[in-house]
Amino acid sequence: MKTHNLGFPRIGHRRELKFALERYWRGKVDRAALESVGRELRERHWRLQQEAGLELIPVGDFSFYDHVLDHSALFGVVPERFEWQGEEVDLDLYFRMARGRAPRGKPAAACEMTKWFDTNYHYLVPELVKGQRFRLGSDRLFSEVEEAKRRGIPFKPVLIGPVTWLWLAKEKGEPFDRLTLLDGLLEVYDEVLVRLAEQGAEWVQVDEPALALDLPLGWKQAFERAYHRLHSAPVKILLTTYFGPLEENLSLAVRLPTAGLHVDLVSGAGQLPAVLDQLPPYKTLSLGVVDGRNVWRTDLAAVLRTLSGAIERIGSERLWIAPSCSLLHVPLDLEMETEMDPELRGWLAFAVQKLHEVELLGHALEQGDRSVEKELTEWRRAMDTRRRSTRIHRPEVARRVAQVDEGMLHRRSPYVRRRPLQRTRMALPLFPTTTIGSFPQTEHIRGMRRARRSGRIPEEEYVAAMRAEIARAIHKQEEYGLDLLVHGEPERSDMVEYFGEQLEGFAFTRFGWVQSYGSRCVKPPILYGDVHRPKPMTVDWIRYAQSLTERPVKGMLTGPVTLLNWSFVRDDQPLAETCMQIALALRDEVLDLEAAGIRAIQIDEAALREGLPLRRDRWAEYLEWAVRAFRLTACGVRDETQIHTHMCYSEFNDIIESIADMDADVITIETSRSQMELLDAFEAFEYPNEIGPGVYDIHSPNTPEVEEMVRLMRAAARRIPADRLWVNPDCGLKTRTWEEVEPALRNMVEAARRLRRAFSDRASA
């Protein structure tokens, strides 16, 4: 019986990768220094896994930005605008594809970014053209394998499977079927597998999470074509599936000619009997029994019963044990959380602890429960303590959720009646301009936050400093000419953490960082109990901002579904119930903002789409309670109060009717990287309210041109009436500098002015 891992966090215990990347991008260190940090992190993480007793350790799961982009580089897939000459895809070309800019090389539009299945991790979308040619464009994977060999690591190279990689890609230019490129892509996979075999690889982990999706027949046939060809490779392939049960794809997965199959028994808890019934006698079975996406300790006793049953069926020689998926999605090491409440800490397991859980399970099965009796007793005690804890349940919260009625889920009047009241109250022009909420989080702001946290400055000094930043943001927006202002959010470290810190039922870590994309890391709260708002969370800040200007200032909240999906959520009650608890707490905040005279309130639901189940037959249930939660949050206000929401970096076309059902007066969405592609949904569906399609990519340091923003908005106006369009960036500006923000927003306002002139002339004609 083997214990192994599918992937490990990349960023380091103290986000060493993040800071090295940002130093390199600013020109503070050279490429050799950045590569050195990468080598140090890889070696440290391999040693952690080796010390945990794992028998096979993944190599190739490390990335300087994104593993999907790594594969695009590996296959020589570089969009034409980057003027690639066919040489090795070096770091600067790689970062230009990711960010639009690097220390060397001409700036260009960055590749589109979207969510990795139903997670909060973002990947760079591969761009393919008709007749796309593939060839090895990077040796990085092979270099990392050599590193692991030199260090005596029992390595298992990791690849994204060819069908999943193609599924995640997009066609550019002339329309074509991506599957016509499969044979050419497989030639490169053949070459990669041969080279890995020459390096001494016995097993190669090939990730095919697309097998957890509803697949058209042609894509199912593509799996057969691909793996019958790769069957001749001189390595053993572990076909790796995760994020959901295989369901109707189970027969396909088990009969593919691979030496092993990994299945996720966390998100696909009930699929083991069917897998065992169909598994061929020659095939190794890897069971993902430790949750790679949440932070709760594993119920080892329950898992041991499951594994013992599997051993009775197929024996231990063919059985491997692993986490359910890569541990990329959880924080690195719980041992760093020395300030956390001890009781709560005893309920948790981060990446390092999950490796030990895997190894404990292996020991117990190989040598008997008595060999790890002390550890199992500790685990049982922690599980029992959590089940009995009185800090989890609040009867008054449950009663309030039970009292929610349909009248609380609807605005008083339909949008067509609300709209003129809102426009008059805020004196908005055609093509009104706004931003998504945040402004640059400068070193001064971060330093004041650290000083407050450590007690080096009193609360009054911190509040005064944040008020000064708010005043600066308001003054700047008036200077730029924006129509609907924001306070800039200087007091907020993160859009989820900020609210979770003020809501009961959430707990926090100091070092629980998780990579979202590139150098962007988030620190998700731990939602362990019933949610309650003890007092207003944002009202004083927004009221102060509004006092500084005659122009309307938006109240800024993170929505209930996003707070849910971007937290590590309790697993002892349905998600819908937890989400309604959050919605009631936020509803109170919305009503308090309105009572304070705030004319527009933005309730961000950036994570609505990513929470959508991977299988369509479960969409209706999720969308029903997710939309109800948003409406419960938003619908208590008067008609003249304008409700905004924001969604970013997701595919919305297939849920556009549910988004309309949210009945927000204005929705702002990301469309700049996709060149307004998301607005294709409006050709078949008439969106009833107002919409702000983001006109520039805030994740790139490049300054957007006025003409390009005008072009994008004209494209939007062909699908949506001009009098219902807003002009805005595609996301918040916290990760940018003021030097980048100022010219971008000035250009955006100028683009809106040109649009007003053009469309006013058209109306008068």
MARNUNU-683242 format. One line per field, with one value per residue (C-alpha): x, y, z. Coordinates in Angstrom, 3 decimals, m for minus. Layout:
// MARNUNU-683242
xx <- c(X|...)
yy <- c(Y|...)
zz <- c(Z|...)
This chain:
// MARNUNU-683242
xx <- c(0.000|1.412|0.789|1.226|0.198|m1.319|0.075|1.343|0.977|3.594|3.761|5.815|5.190|5.427|4.473|8.091|7.066|4.686|7.321|10.020|7.713|6.770|10.392|11.275|8.421|9.528|13.098|14.422|15.967|17.195|15.967|18.638|17.381|13.789|14.821|16.776|13.653|11.770|14.420|14.469|10.680|10.546|13.230|11.620|8.200|9.583|11.351|8.153|6.378|9.264|9.457|5.722|6.513|4.945|6.202|5.551|5.904|4.565|7.023|5.737|3.041|5.169|4.537|5.765|2.247|m0.177|0.096|m2.224|m0.023|2.982|1.440|0.770|4.481|5.371|3.328|4.611|1.199|2.003|m0.509|0.743|0.613|3.578|5.786|7.318|10.135|10.051|12.850|12.504|9.514|11.483|10.129|9.636|7.561|5.686|4.905|3.880|1.295|0.110|0.200|0.680|4.068|7.438|10.845|11.855|9.747|7.068|3.757|0.723|m2.777|m2.582|m4.271|m7.788|m8.116|m10.965|m11.746|m10.283|m13.415|m15.433|m12.506|m11.264|m8.013|m7.666|m5.952|m4.758|m6.920|m4.927|m5.593|m5.768|m6.133|m7.234|m4.340|m2.459|0.963|2.373|5.973|8.040|8.436|9.830|12.198|11.137|9.324|12.329|14.677|12.530|12.546|16.357|16.332|14.178|16.421|19.550|17.878|16.789|13.071|10.804|9.243|6.033|5.799|2.439|0.764|m2.632|m4.225|m4.560|m8.364|m8.791|m6.209|m8.050|m11.389|m10.062|m8.726|m10.579|m10.615|m9.453|m9.991|m11.780|m14.155|m13.128|m13.487|m10.695|m10.766|m9.286|m6.062|m5.941|m3.669|m1.095|m1.190|m0.734|2.506|3.953|2.539|4.275|7.539|7.074|6.320|9.317|11.628|10.202|10.791|14.385|14.740|13.691|9.992|8.016|4.648|3.289|0.220|m2.021|m4.825|m8.167|m10.657|m12.848|m14.073|m16.131|m18.138|m21.075|m19.189|m20.503|m20.053|m17.188|m15.181|m15.781|m14.502|m11.484|m10.507|m10.502|m8.482|m5.966|m5.280|m5.173|m2.400|m0.582|m0.849|2.362|4.365|7.190|5.714|2.770|m0.014|m2.093|m5.279|m6.287|m9.828|m11.125|m13.666|m16.611|m17.868|m17.359|m21.022|m21.793|m18.078|m17.077|m17.182|m15.126|m12.517|m12.016|m11.673|m9.119|m5.783|m3.939|m2.072|m3.915|m6.969|m7.398|m10.909|m12.070|m13.967|m14.569|m16.590|m17.640|m18.259|m20.661|m18.878|m16.486|m18.754|m19.371|m15.658|m14.735|m17.399|m15.970|m12.233|m10.205|m8.032|m4.783|m5.427|m4.092|m6.711|m5.783|m8.399|m8.581|m9.822|m8.349|m10.099|m7.777|m10.135|m11.219|m9.428|m11.264|m9.571|m10.401|m12.645|m9.934|m12.128|m14.743|m12.075|m10.397|m13.706|m14.015|m10.444|m10.730|m13.748|m11.796|m8.909|m11.325|m12.428|m9.141|m6.329|m3.784|m1.230|m3.376|m4.521|m2.977|m4.027|m3.918|m5.689|m8.771|m7.032|m3.977|m3.390|m2.927|m6.332|m5.535|m3.055|0.377|0.990|m1.256|1.810|2.344|m1.021|0.271|m2.239|m5.375|m7.902|m6.675|m10.092|m10.745|m7.177|m7.707|m10.432|m8.211|m5.662|m3.691|m1.535|1.285|m1.190|m3.150|0.025|0.315|m3.308|m2.538|0.465|m1.471|m4.068|m1.359|0.284|m3.039|m3.907|m0.458|0.324|m3.067|m4.886|m2.826|0.321|m1.143|m3.480|m2.244|m2.760|m6.177|m7.279|m6.230|m8.129|m11.288|m11.079|m10.854|m13.796|m15.908|m15.010|m16.170|m19.441|m20.250|m19.052|m21.610|m19.862|m21.210|m24.986|m26.999|m30.755|m31.737|m30.001|m31.858|m35.177|m34.552|m33.748|m36.961|m38.946|m37.785|m40.809|m41.260|m42.023|m38.446|m37.091|m38.599|m38.111|m41.183|m41.389|m39.985|m36.797|m38.612|m40.222|m37.084|m34.798|m36.088|m36.162|m32.516|m31.277|m32.959|m31.711|m28.089|m28.158|m26.412|m25.464|m25.501|m22.674|m22.126|m18.661|m17.682|m15.074|m15.569|m14.635|m11.013|m8.134|m4.405|m3.369|m0.163|2.722|1.625|m1.835|m0.435|2.093|m0.633|m2.651|0.364|1.053|m2.535|m2.539|0.676|m0.523|2.195|m0.386|m3.707|m7.025|m7.620|m4.424|m5.318|m8.830|m7.412|m4.949|m7.685|m9.925|m7.093|m6.821|m10.582|m10.423|m7.595|m9.620|m12.711|m10.675|m8.957|m12.256|m13.753|m10.645|m10.911|m14.593|m16.164|m19.923|m20.519|m17.699|m16.330|m14.480|m11.515|m11.574|m8.233|m9.443|m9.998|m7.241|m9.442|m13.046|m13.963|m11.659|m12.818|m16.445|m15.666|m13.665|m16.798|m19.288|m19.648|m19.177|m15.940|m12.369|m9.079|m5.516|m2.310|m0.548|m3.376|m2.633|m3.876|m2.878|m5.635|m3.469|0.127|1.319|m2.220|m2.875|m5.971|m6.470|m9.914|m11.791|m12.854|m16.653|m17.199|m20.537|m23.823|m23.380|m24.496|m23.710|m23.115|m22.961|m22.658|m19.486|m19.115|m21.549|m19.151|m16.586|m19.131|m20.975|m17.668|m16.831|m20.252|m19.793|m16.798|m18.629|m21.912|m21.575|m23.070|m20.750|m21.445|m21.688|m19.498|m20.334|m19.259|m22.299|m23.473|m22.594|m19.086|m18.516|m19.596|m17.606|m14.431|m14.337|m13.450|m17.025|m18.403|m19.350|m21.990|m25.027|m26.244|m24.510|m27.889|m28.659|m25.267|m25.697|m29.101|m27.558|m24.929|m27.602|m29.618|m26.538|m25.754|m29.395|m29.079|m25.964|m27.703|m30.611|m28.241|m26.375|m29.635|m30.719|m27.392|m28.333|m26.281|m27.917|m26.174|m25.014|m22.823|m23.121|m20.298|m20.988|m17.679|m17.951|m21.532|m20.519|m17.676|m20.030|m22.079|m21.954|m19.972|m22.986|m25.913|m28.535|m27.507|m27.481|m31.137|m30.943|m27.773|m28.966|m32.297|m30.761|m27.887|m30.276|m32.582|m29.639|m28.691|m32.275|m32.663|m29.579|m30.639|m34.411|m35.281|m34.349|m36.590|m37.051|m34.794|m31.816|m29.714|m28.353|m25.191|m23.433|m20.110|m18.916|m15.479|m13.476|m16.140|m18.288|m21.776|m23.457|m25.054|m26.549|m27.541|m31.229|m30.410|m28.232|m31.185|m33.342|m31.080|m32.751|m29.754|m30.246|m26.682|m24.312|m20.638|m18.731|m15.308|m15.236|m11.991|m9.674|m12.341|m12.955|m16.645|m17.109|m19.255|m21.824|m22.659|m25.258|m27.271|m27.869|m30.267|m31.372|m32.547|m30.984|m33.604|m31.497|m28.264|m24.818|m21.211|m18.986|m15.444|m13.519|m10.005|m8.015|m6.889|m4.732|m2.323|m0.084|m0.677|m2.554|m5.761|m6.138|m9.172|m9.873|m9.836|m12.309|m14.603|m14.432|m15.338|m18.294|m19.564|m19.492|m21.498|m24.010|m24.810|m26.246|m27.526|m29.276|m26.781|m28.898|m28.445|m24.644|m22.058|m18.326|m16.005|m12.845|m13.340|m12.382|m11.084|m7.866|m6.213|m3.368|m2.367|m0.347|m1.652|0.791|m1.032|m4.541|m4.502|m3.887|m6.175|m9.134|m8.550|m8.631|m11.762|m13.596|m12.510|m13.835|m17.208|m17.274|m16.638|m19.379|m21.834|m21.098|m21.398|m24.623|m26.170|m25.480|m27.052|m30.158|m30.562|m30.143)
yy <- c(0.000|3.390|6.788|9.747|13.332|15.057|18.562|20.975|24.732|26.768|30.054|29.143|29.443|33.241|33.867|33.868|33.237|36.203|38.640|37.258|37.586|41.151|42.130|40.659|42.429|45.744|45.164|44.863|41.407|39.559|36.322|34.266|35.483|34.581|31.131|30.619|31.258|28.754|26.084|26.692|26.401|23.242|21.548|22.595|21.346|18.047|17.501|18.182|15.529|13.099|13.591|12.885|9.429|9.724|7.152|9.188|12.969|15.184|17.100|19.671|21.020|24.091|27.155|30.726|31.838|29.130|25.434|25.716|28.470|26.217|23.619|26.208|27.014|23.298|22.756|25.909|27.599|31.317|33.771|35.626|39.063|38.098|37.742|34.448|33.267|29.619|29.684|28.496|30.186|32.111|33.772|37.174|35.816|33.694|36.733|38.797|36.125|36.157|39.888|41.689|42.980|41.744|43.306|42.514|42.352|44.481|44.856|43.097|42.149|39.436|36.087|35.674|34.460|32.436|30.059|26.540|24.398|25.308|26.667|30.173|29.470|31.331|29.883|31.488|30.308|28.704|30.398|28.132|28.937|26.783|24.574|25.227|23.582|22.123|21.503|21.488|25.106|24.688|22.346|23.527|20.299|18.178|20.490|20.135|16.356|16.489|18.652|16.073|13.214|14.964|15.400|11.790|12.569|9.619|11.653|11.376|13.926|15.694|16.703|18.136|15.581|16.376|16.308|18.528|21.006|21.218|21.532|24.524|26.263|28.657|29.053|32.386|33.782|31.571|29.137|25.469|22.345|22.140|18.352|18.539|19.534|16.499|14.336|17.092|17.720|14.005|14.021|16.407|14.327|11.301|13.214|14.443|10.968|9.445|12.085|11.549|7.808|8.505|10.532|7.517|8.194|5.011|6.667|9.899|11.533|12.771|14.984|14.766|16.624|17.145|13.592|15.043|17.120|16.549|15.733|15.695|12.401|13.751|14.617|11.207|9.647|11.966|10.326|6.929|8.188|9.961|7.188|4.374|6.323|7.196|3.562|2.805|5.344|3.751|4.941|3.988|6.566|7.366|8.849|11.360|12.660|15.024|17.741|15.397|11.857|10.242|9.182|8.354|8.777|5.993|3.191|5.340|6.159|2.614|1.067|3.564|1.722|3.358|1.581|3.416|5.502|8.113|8.960|11.672|10.142|13.524|15.303|11.910|10.165|7.516|6.334|3.740|0.657|1.342|1.964|m1.335|m3.179|m1.964|m1.689|m4.060|m6.548|m5.104|m1.490|0.294|2.322|5.557|6.780|10.471|10.281|13.432|16.661|18.767|21.754|22.320|22.652|20.279|17.217|13.976|11.510|8.858|6.160|6.539|6.592|3.466|1.622|2.686|1.679|m1.647|m2.453|m1.607|m3.853|m6.733|m6.287|m5.756|m6.308|m3.799|m4.275|m2.372|0.339|3.811|6.532|10.274|13.585|14.086|16.651|18.907|20.634|23.891|24.966|24.897|26.793|25.296|24.557|24.781|24.771|28.450|29.411|29.796|32.543|30.639|29.489|26.013|24.354|25.546|24.789|21.199|20.789|21.771|20.314|22.306|20.870|19.539|18.012|16.433|14.678|13.212|12.101|10.216|8.581|7.694|5.952|4.023|2.918|1.858|m0.268|m1.811|m2.444|m2.314|0.374|m0.333|0.910|4.437|4.132|7.328|9.425|7.926|8.636|12.276|12.522|11.033|13.451|16.445|15.204|14.642|18.065|19.739|17.804|18.757|22.379|24.992|27.734|26.440|26.827|29.982|29.247|32.860|32.652|29.467|31.058|34.112|32.011|30.050|33.304|34.432|34.827|35.530|39.199|39.689|38.429|41.054|44.772|46.936|47.852|46.403|47.828|49.953|51.950|52.101|53.314|56.891|57.456|56.379|58.354|61.516|61.071|60.613|62.894|60.292|61.023|58.661|56.102|56.841|56.032|54.252|51.842|48.461|49.552|49.344|51.723|50.956|49.376|51.361|50.408|53.208|51.652|48.177|49.557|51.313|48.103|46.155|48.815|48.699|44.895|44.826|47.556|50.040|52.752|53.476|52.916|56.650|57.134|54.259|55.632|59.083|57.592|55.626|58.695|60.581|57.807|57.937|61.703|61.226|58.675|60.903|63.926|61.917|60.565|64.049|65.228|62.403|63.190|59.919|59.966|57.365|57.305|54.739|55.253|53.132|50.492|51.398|49.809|46.407|43.850|41.527|41.662|38.469|38.659|42.180|41.119|37.772|39.533|41.419|38.559|35.970|32.410|33.149|32.532|33.719|32.670|34.704|32.645|30.731|32.102|30.399|31.280|32.800|33.518|34.507|36.496|37.163|35.326|35.342|34.314|32.678|32.857|29.659|29.621|27.262|28.306|30.165|33.666|36.807|40.535|42.144|45.731|47.740|46.971|49.654|52.446|54.881|54.644|55.130|57.919|59.747|59.331|60.658|63.694|64.755|65.099|66.036|63.136|59.801|57.308|53.576|51.481|48.413|44.928|41.394|39.276|36.181|33.634|35.040|35.110|31.469|30.301|32.175|30.825|27.405|26.443|24.263|20.798|19.968|21.614|22.377|25.236|26.829|27.215|28.785|31.171|32.372|33.122|35.315|36.982|38.040|39.559|41.495|42.578|44.414|46.173|47.179|48.717|50.574|52.021|53.173|54.759|56.644|58.303|56.141|56.216|53.248|49.990|47.420|43.803|41.906|38.330|37.586|33.899|33.199|31.356|29.374|27.849|26.349|22.547|20.912|18.819|20.584|18.465|20.201|23.747|24.548|23.735|25.793|28.777|28.790|29.223|31.431|33.902|33.783|34.661|37.663|38.896|38.475|40.676|43.356|43.584|45.422|48.858|51.534|51.930|54.988|53.137|51.637|48.118|47.137|43.794|42.746|39.447|38.771|36.224|33.596|32.338|33.771|33.062|29.814|31.290|34.736|34.213|33.481|36.593|38.584|37.000|38.596|41.871|44.090|47.506|47.428|44.522|45.054|42.157|41.338|41.482|43.208|40.176|38.276|41.260|41.494|37.791|37.402|39.733|37.127|35.910|39.064|38.200|35.467|36.955|40.509|41.492|43.668|45.954|47.973|46.551|47.726|45.545|46.125|48.080|47.541|44.750|45.789|42.682|44.023|47.050|48.278|51.600|51.152|53.337|55.599|54.305|50.670|51.364|53.240|50.290|47.821|49.920|50.319|46.534|46.346|48.896|46.599|44.129|46.337|49.730|52.542|54.148|51.022|50.804|51.844|52.414|50.851|48.755|44.989|44.587|46.448|48.456|47.416|45.522|48.448|51.569|55.124|55.752|53.052|53.946|57.678|57.543|54.531|56.216|59.517|57.611|55.737|58.982|60.446|57.335|57.866|61.512|60.535|57.919|60.456|62.867|60.176|58.699|62.093|63.159|59.943|60.518|64.132|63.089)
zz <- c(0.000|m1.027|0.492|m1.830|m2.454|m5.504|m5.024|m2.371|m1.647|m3.526|m1.708|1.362|5.086|4.971|1.324|0.212|m3.400|m3.442|m2.240|m4.543|m7.557|m6.748|m6.183|m9.557|m11.341|m9.811|m10.927|m7.362|m7.920|m10.982|m12.486|m10.727|m7.345|m8.224|m9.460|m6.240|m4.151|m6.310|m5.758|m1.998|m1.751|m3.847|m1.769|1.516|0.442|m0.879|2.447|4.382|2.364|2.642|6.414|6.610|5.243|1.793|m0.661|m3.820|m3.908|m6.712|m8.876|m11.360|m9.048|m8.241|m10.413|m10.584|m11.562|m12.692|m13.559|m16.582|m17.984|m17.286|m19.583|m22.284|m22.130|m22.123|m25.299|m27.024|m27.023|m27.045|m28.580|m31.639|m29.966|m27.772|m30.890|m29.787|m32.007|m30.935|m28.394|m24.775|m23.099|m20.485|m17.346|m18.930|m21.799|m19.285|m17.088|m20.117|m20.898|m17.278|m16.524|m19.826|m18.705|m17.422|m16.695|m20.275|m23.417|m25.028|m23.100|m24.573|m23.484|m20.819|m21.329|m20.015|m16.449|m14.957|m12.092|m11.867|m11.806|m8.681|m6.637|m5.892|m7.734|m11.070|m14.135|m17.363|m20.251|m23.105|m26.453|m29.496|m33.178|m36.063|m37.141|m33.882|m33.832|m30.628|m29.658|m26.506|m25.468|m21.959|m20.116|m16.666|m15.738|m16.634|m14.718|m11.596|m11.934|m12.044|m8.896|m7.109|m8.228|m6.947|m3.560|m3.311|m3.534|m4.519|m7.291|m9.269|m12.122|m12.447|m15.711|m16.561|m18.856|m22.558|m22.624|m19.556|m20.888|m24.207|m22.402|m20.440|m23.565|m25.876|m29.642|m30.984|m34.453|m36.953|m35.178|m35.086|m32.957|m30.361|m30.522|m34.026|m32.246|m29.972|m32.132|m32.473|m28.735|m28.013|m29.988|m27.393|m24.519|m26.034|m26.098|m22.510|m21.154|m22.939|m21.473|m17.991|m18.366|m19.399|m16.189|m14.163|m13.602|m12.951|m12.346|m13.846|m12.350|m15.172|m13.851|m15.648|m13.423|m16.500|m15.846|m12.976|m15.491|m17.806|m21.015|m24.587|m26.439|m28.540|m25.450|m23.923|m27.117|m26.913|m23.610|m25.265|m28.206|m25.986|m23.490|m26.008|m27.667|m24.410|m23.282|m25.185|m23.165|m21.111|m17.777|m15.599|m15.741|m12.657|m14.123|m11.474|m11.010|m8.348|m7.413|m7.794|m8.380|m11.767|m12.088|m15.744|m16.595|m14.194|m16.769|m19.127|m16.471|m15.199|m18.649|m19.961|m20.385|m17.487|m14.709|m11.960|m11.183|m8.424|m7.236|m4.849|m1.921|m0.250|m2.935|m4.317|m1.025|m2.246|m5.369|m3.896|m4.198|m7.888|m8.471|m6.808|m8.818|m12.137|m11.436|m13.681|m11.763|m13.112|m12.077|m8.983|m7.103|m5.311|m2.852|m1.976|1.607|3.203|2.197|0.059|0.013|3.603|6.919|9.257|10.683|8.952|10.767|10.741|12.273|9.537|6.817|8.234|7.993|4.355|3.526|5.325|3.197|0.051|1.148|1.639|m1.967|m3.830|m1.315|m0.030|m2.829|m5.323|m2.914|m2.526|m0.063|m0.765|m0.225|m2.379|m4.609|m4.559|m1.223|m3.146|m1.816|1.933|4.150|4.623|8.300|11.378|13.649|12.822|14.369|17.920|18.786|17.764|20.336|21.392|21.207|17.660|16.625|17.722|15.118|12.170|9.770|7.171|4.377|6.575|9.025|6.180|5.053|8.542|8.373|5.173|6.772|9.944|7.829|6.014|9.276|10.776|7.764|7.378|11.051|12.779|14.751|17.864|16.136|16.075|19.059|20.733|17.604|16.884|20.455|20.080|16.786|18.319|21.251|18.886|16.811|19.937|21.339|18.156|18.067|21.670|21.602|22.688|20.701|17.382|17.731|18.577|18.951|18.200|14.792|13.892|14.933|12.767|9.706|10.254|10.221|6.751|4.440|0.736|1.350|2.543|m0.792|m3.132|m3.741|m3.258|m6.957|m10.193|m11.695|m14.307|m11.482|m9.357|m12.109|m12.613|m8.858|m8.536|m11.546|m10.288|m6.733|m7.855|m10.948|m13.101|m16.744|m19.713|m19.359|m15.637|m14.323|m11.128|m9.778|m8.154|m4.649|m3.549|m4.221|m3.856|m0.575|m0.143|2.097|4.428|4.777|5.357|7.841|9.836|9.885|11.197|13.812|15.013|15.159|17.188|19.545|18.510|17.770|19.511|17.755|17.424|15.422|13.111|12.503|11.749|9.246|7.473|7.352|5.686|3.079|2.499|2.023|m0.465|m2.434|m2.516|m3.636|m6.372|m7.718|m7.850|m9.668|m12.210|m12.772|m11.619|m11.089|m8.354|m5.830|m3.385|m0.111|m1.290|1.479|3.148|6.396|4.765|4.451|2.382|1.195|3.073|6.062|6.925|7.358|8.915|11.650|12.675|12.450|15.179|13.940|12.041|13.196|11.709|11.178|11.026|8.360|6.692|3.223|0.069|m3.494|m5.605|m8.667|m9.296|m6.291|m5.077|m1.812|0.375|3.976|4.097|7.393|9.111|9.370|12.279|13.854|13.527|12.083|13.901|13.468|16.891|15.526|12.264|10.332|7.644|8.432|10.140|7.326|4.531|6.365|6.768|3.066|2.054|4.301|2.163|m1.169|m2.794|m5.203|m4.168|m2.436|m2.590|0.522|m0.041|1.226|0.377|m0.429|1.451|m1.230|m1.603|2.157|2.163|m0.864|0.060|3.604|4.930|5.750|8.520|7.303|9.909|8.279|4.717|2.913|2.190|5.881|6.603|3.671|4.916|8.304|6.623|4.478|7.524|9.145|5.952|5.530|8.835|7.519|4.268|6.163|8.492|5.490|3.941|7.232|7.258|3.944|1.570|m1.871|m3.506|m1.915|m3.678|m2.540|m4.241|m5.311|m6.996|m6.055|m7.125|m10.297|m8.767|m6.202|m9.004|m8.817|m11.590|m12.616|m14.258|m12.504|m9.245|m10.574|m9.928|m6.227|m5.714|m7.735|m5.925|m2.473|m3.668|m5.329|m2.282|m0.040|m2.196|m2.325|1.411|1.817|m0.668|m0.903|2.305|0.903|m0.575|m4.333|m4.555|m3.045|m5.831|m5.310|m7.182|m7.358|m8.851|m10.311|m11.734|m13.749|m14.289|m17.132|m16.609|m19.919|m18.772|m15.579|m16.857|m16.057|m12.416|m12.290|m13.590|m10.873|m8.264|m9.306|m8.585|m10.149|m11.541|m12.108|m12.927|m14.497|m15.935|m19.716|m20.689|m20.960|m22.877|m25.194|m24.180|m24.947|m21.827|m23.355|m25.998|m23.503|m24.123|m27.764|m26.671|m23.345|m22.749|m19.446|m17.737|m15.513|m15.805|m16.421|m16.244|m18.430|m17.153|m19.772|m18.517|m16.919|m13.456|m13.039|m15.640|m14.966|m18.531|m18.896|m20.924|m24.010|m24.405|m27.900|m26.757|m23.952|m26.328|m28.736|m26.005|m24.841|m28.395|m28.657|m25.441|m26.744|m29.663|m27.143|m24.308|m24.609|m24.079|m21.369|m19.216|m19.522|m16.919|m17.467|m14.886|m14.398|m14.267|m10.589|m7.529|m7.664|m4.375|m6.066|m8.288|m7.464|m7.618|m10.465|m12.452|m11.294|m12.090|m15.859|m16.186|m14.505|m16.311|m19.592|m18.500|m17.693|m21.024|m22.774|m21.054|m22.167|m25.779|m25.582|m24.185|m27.007|m29.645|m28.330|m27.564|m31.160|m32.377|m30.225|m31.383|m35.017)
